[in-house]
């Protein structure tokens, strides 16, 4: 992340990439941490075949965690402002690694994947 540039971070997945401003990247970090914590609490109450969807919205960034107690995927939507918007999804295989990578990049709060 380079805060001196207009777009401080590049996030991506299979077939897509999006540049984020520093505040947008921090909103992504915070939102993913919130969703992972909520999932961790709720997963203990889910039966193996049950699935849940949890949403979080902050600073023009909408996030969704969807899955079961054992596997979940992440999706985000950067609401279009005057010059751009973007959307991305990480698979159930990639999402826990993305969450841990965001934590390692200095996002606040502990994550449990």
C-alpha positions as CSV (number, residue, x, y, z in Angstrom):
1,X,0.0,0.0,0.0
2,X,1.4,3.4,-1.0
3,X,-0.6,6.3,0.6
4,X,1.3,8.9,-1.6
5,X,-0.5,7.6,-4.7
6,X,-4.1,8.3,-5.5
7,X,-4.8,4.6,-5.6
8,X,-2.9,3.1,-2.7
9,X,-3.7,-0.6,-3.1
10,X,-4.5,-3.1,-5.8
11,X,-6.7,-6.0,-5.0
12,X,-7.7,-8.8,-7.3
13,X,-9.0,-12.3,-7.9
14,X,-9.5,-14.7,-10.7
15,X,-10.2,-12.6,-13.7
16,X,-10.5,-9.2,-12.1
17,X,-8.5,-6.4,-10.3
18,X,-9.4,-3.1,-8.7
19,X,-7.3,-0.2,-7.5
20,X,-8.4,1.3,-4.1
21,X,-7.7,4.5,-2.4
22,X,-6.2,4.3,1.1
23,X,-9.6,4.9,2.8
24,X,-11.3,2.3,0.6
25,X,-8.5,-0.2,1.4
26,X,-8.9,0.5,5.1
27,X,-12.7,0.0,4.8
28,X,-12.1,-3.3,3.0
29,X,-9.7,-4.4,5.8
30,X,-12.1,-3.4,8.6
31,X,-15.1,-4.9,6.8
32,X,-13.5,-8.2,6.2
33,X,-12.3,-8.4,9.8
34,X,-15.9,-7.6,11.0
35,X,-17.4,-10.3,8.8
36,X,-14.9,-13.0,9.7
37,X,-15.4,-12.3,13.5
38,X,-19.2,-12.4,13.0
39,X,-18.9,-15.7,11.0
40,X,-16.7,-17.2,13.7
41,X,-19.3,-16.5,16.3
42,X,-22.2,-17.7,14.2
43,X,-20.5,-20.8,12.8
44,X,-20.6,-22.4,16.2
45,X,-24.4,-22.4,16.0
46,X,-24.7,-23.7,12.4
47,X,-25.4,-27.3,11.4
48,X,-23.1,-28.7,8.8
49,X,-25.5,-28.2,5.9
50,X,-26.7,-24.7,6.9
51,X,-25.4,-21.6,5.1
52,X,-25.4,-18.0,6.1
53,X,-24.9,-14.6,4.4
54,X,-23.5,-11.7,6.4
55,X,-23.3,-8.2,5.0
56,X,-21.3,-5.1,6.1
57,X,-21.3,-1.6,4.7
58,X,-18.9,1.2,5.4
59,X,-17.6,4.3,3.5
60,X,-19.1,3.3,0.2
61,X,-17.9,-0.2,0.4
62,X,-20.4,-3.1,0.6
63,X,-19.1,-6.5,1.7
64,X,-20.7,-10.0,1.9
65,X,-19.5,-13.2,3.4
66,X,-21.5,-16.2,2.3
67,X,-21.1,-19.9,3.1
68,X,-21.2,-22.6,5.7
69,X,-19.4,-23.0,9.0
70,X,-16.6,-24.8,7.2
71,X,-16.2,-22.8,3.9
72,X,-17.2,-19.2,2.9
73,X,-16.6,-16.7,0.1
74,X,-16.2,-13.0,0.1
75,X,-17.7,-10.4,-2.2
76,X,-17.4,-6.7,-2.3
77,X,-18.9,-3.8,-4.2
78,X,-17.3,-0.4,-4.3
79,X,-20.3,1.9,-4.9
80,X,-19.7,4.1,-7.9
81,X,-18.7,7.6,-7.1
82,X,-18.0,10.3,-9.6
83,X,-15.2,8.5,-11.5
84,X,-15.4,4.8,-10.9
85,X,-16.8,1.7,-9.1
86,X,-15.9,-1.9,-9.0
87,X,-16.9,-5.3,-7.8
88,X,-15.0,-8.4,-6.9
89,X,-15.4,-11.9,-5.5
90,X,-13.1,-14.4,-3.9
91,X,-13.9,-18.1,-3.9
92,X,-14.3,-20.2,-0.8
93,X,-10.8,-21.5,-1.4
94,X,-9.2,-18.0,-1.6
95,X,-11.3,-16.1,0.9
96,X,-9.6,-17.3,4.1
97,X,-6.2,-16.5,2.6
98,X,-7.4,-13.1,1.5
99,X,-8.6,-12.3,5.0
100,X,-5.3,-13.4,6.5
101,X,-3.3,-11.4,4.0
102,X,-5.3,-8.3,4.8
103,X,-4.5,-8.8,8.5
104,X,-0.8,-9.2,7.7
105,X,-0.8,-6.0,5.7
106,X,-1.6,-4.1,8.9
107,X,-5.4,-4.1,9.0
108,X,-6.5,-3.6,12.6
109,X,-8.1,-6.4,14.6
110,X,-7.3,-10.1,14.8
111,X,-8.8,-12.4,12.2
112,X,-9.7,-16.0,12.6
113,X,-10.2,-17.8,9.3
